[in-house]
Amino acid sequence: TVLVMTACLPTLLPAAVVGSAFGVGFQNSYWIALLLTGTELTVGIWLIRLGPKRAIAYLLLVILISTLSSLGFYQLCRA
């Protein structure tokens, strides 16, 4: 599970939030993180092909999500 989650660290916090909304424990939410990562990549490729303004907006959103996930992971490690 830890090896799978390392590939999905940018969507760690959103996966935990979505998993808790559906009653899935944090330890079993790796498949949600995989699904969110795949969706993020697919939507990103589609938005980048639509033009530079949308590409910049998408990249800013990804940076924001990744930063919040990193901070959440840091706080989970400290707890």
Phi, psi and omega per residue, in radians:
T1 nan -0.679 -3.116
V2 -1.164 -0.675 3.118
L3 -1.150 -0.648 3.095
V4 -1.189 -0.695 -3.106
M5 -1.203 -0.466 3.114
T6 -1.143 -0.540 3.073
A7 -1.281 -0.337 -3.068
C8 -1.990 0.378 -3.115
L9 -1.048 -0.574 3.102
P10 -1.098 -0.382 3.135
T11 -1.986 0.474 -3.108
L12 -1.140 -0.886 -3.102
L13 -1.184 -0.792 3.076
P14 -1.077 -0.595 3.110
A15 -1.168 -0.660 3.107
A16 -1.167 -0.688 3.136
V17 -1.183 -0.798 3.128
V18 -1.149 -0.718 3.122
G19 -1.088 -0.711 3.114
S20 -1.214 -0.515 3.095
A21 -1.189 -0.555 3.134
F22 -1.704 0.076 3.095
G23 1.409 0.338 3.106
V24 -1.653 2.303 3.139
G25 -1.172 2.806 -3.106
F26 -1.099 -0.637 -3.123
Q27 -1.180 -0.464 -3.111
N28 -1.793 0.218 -3.091
S29 -1.654 0.269 -3.140
Y30 -1.146 -0.580 3.138
W31 -1.217 -0.520 3.066
I32 -1.201 -0.693 3.104
A33 -1.127 -0.705 3.083
L34 -1.094 -0.755 3.129
L35 -1.124 -0.743 3.112
L36 -1.157 -0.675 3.113
T37 -1.134 -0.784 3.101
G38 -1.097 -0.721 3.104
T39 -1.144 -0.711 3.129
E40 -1.093 -0.733 3.116
L41 -1.174 -0.727 -3.137
T42 -1.139 -0.823 3.122
V43 -1.139 -0.650 3.115
G44 -1.096 -0.776 3.104
I45 -1.082 -0.729 3.139
W46 -1.137 -0.764 -3.127
L47 -1.206 -0.644 3.134
I48 -1.124 -0.587 3.115
R49 -1.251 -0.291 -3.107
L50 -1.460 -0.232 3.093
G51 2.539 2.888 -3.050
P52 -1.220 -0.586 -3.138
K53 -1.146 -0.751 3.111
R54 -1.222 -0.572 3.095
A55 -1.131 -0.742 3.113
I56 -1.143 -0.738 3.110
A57 -1.099 -0.708 3.113
Y58 -1.132 -0.775 -3.129
L59 -1.134 -0.644 3.060
L60 -1.133 -0.684 3.088
L61 -1.125 -0.734 3.123
V62 -1.142 -0.699 3.097
I63 -1.108 -0.721 3.121
L64 -1.113 -0.812 3.140
I65 -1.121 -0.742 -3.141
S66 -1.145 -0.693 3.125
T67 -1.138 -0.795 3.116
L68 -1.127 -0.645 3.090
S69 -1.170 -0.678 3.104
S70 -1.126 -0.738 3.101
L71 -1.146 -0.686 3.081
G72 -1.134 -0.710 3.103
F73 -1.129 -0.693 3.107
Y74 -1.083 -0.761 3.141
Q75 -1.196 -0.602 3.080
L76 -1.157 -0.626 3.120
C77 -1.238 -0.567 -3.132
R78 -1.373 -0.405 -3.076
A79 -1.258 nan nan
